[in-house]
Amino acid sequence: MSQLLTAIPTDLAADGARLARSLEELGQIGRLPSGAVRRLAFSEEDQTARALVGRWMEEAGMAVRIDAAGNLIGRYDGLRPGAPVIATGSHIDTVPEGGLYDGALGVLGGIEVVRVLAENQVRLQHPIEVIAFADEESTMVGCKSMVGHADDDPACYTTALGVPIQEGLARIGGDWEQRPAARRSRQEIAAFLELHVEQGGVLEAVGKQIGVVEGVVGQQRYTIRVSGQANHAGTTPMEMRRDALTTAAQIILAIEDMALHYPGDPVATVGKLTVWPNAANIVPGQVEFTLDMRDLSHDVINHMKAQLERRIETIAVARRTRIAITPQFVVDPSPADPMVQEVISEACAELGLSYTHLPSRASHDAQELGRLTAMGMIFVPSRDGVSHSAAEFTSPQQCEQGVNVLLHSLIRLDASLNG
């Protein structure tokens, strides 16, 4: 690795108290009586929050703009003319009852990094961009448009607020018709780092302060329909039944067993189940349920699906039922760049913070940016693994540690890319 730029002080550090105040102030926008935060993309609360974040970007010394996809972008210029950007950021929209940290930490952490650099009169060789991506929680229109992977059919977008995507973008300063202009290239963005709460319990369980993300897992989701025969619950002998629900139960247990014993660490989940006719005195005739499979390897997910299909064929014959699998969607894995992972690990070591490598099993803006440029993610612990909830909590110290890792990773990455 290249050495740090000698002109940059090695003791730069985030102001943890200021960061905590920023998180709390942003969290007041959309705060519900329960303590949860409801800041749906394109809502009045989202617009108010974006205005606040934009003001903070300007006060930190950034030039601020909104691209056609609604992404709020603050730019802190570098020293080297024409150098590509090193970007960081996340999102500030929430689920209907979210918390203070999901997404927000990545955006406000990026602003805190620029505040520290500006206060110490430090500029890197590369410009830094802090990005608040538009609508991460439902359509991901911001990050996908920046990468060039967004669908061009507005009917394909279902916003959490229920407004058409064209109207949503117009509300926040975007422009649906001009959205292709938001696309960036690898020549423009040299690397992207996203700081995020883990949204899981691994770091807490292993007692590590920082997670160096290996990549965002791929995902395949299917609908599985089991067709048997509805019949009277009292008059149909057990051996004569074609029970769709007990057949579905066998499949669900087979899915769990497959994921538990498959080499590596894939996950498979049945999360939604519907039974027909769903009456207490009728043998179920049809069952439909979802299957969600995730892993860092696309091949692993495909192998799991093929294995499951073989088991389903056996179950269908034994249970005298028909079983159909219909794909819903496929999302390819997005591996983190090895060099960026190394930079993050070195920053952790420099700061004396313990760390471990782990995958991200949730989707993030980084998932799409990784298809464009060298991507990395930094995780900080989530208490009890809880997120998307009023109970979501990452301590001020843990947030500060994450921002310090982000700060020193950006400095190291700047030096490496300039070398």
Secondary structure, 3 states (H helix, E strand, C coil): CCCCCCCCCCCCCCCHHHHHHHHHHHHCCCECCCCCECCCCCCHHHHHHHHHHHHHHHHCCCEEEECCCCCEEEEECCCCCCCCEEEEEEECCCCCCECCCCCHHHHHHHHHHHHHHHHCCCCCCCCEEEEEECCCCCCCHHHHHHHCCCCCCHHHCCCCCCCCHHHHHHHCCCCHHHHHHHCCCCCCEEEEEEEEECCCCHHHHHCCCEEEEEEECEEEEEEEEEECCCEECCCCCHHHCCCHHHHHHHHHHHHHHHHHHCCCCCEEECCCEEEECCCCCEECCEEEEEEEEEECCHHHHHHHHHHHHHHHHHHHHHHCCEEEEEEEEEECCEECCHHHHHHHHHHHHHHCCCEEEEEECCCCHHHHHCCCCEEEEEEECCHHHCCCCCCCCCCHHHHHHHHHHHHHHHHHHHHHHHC
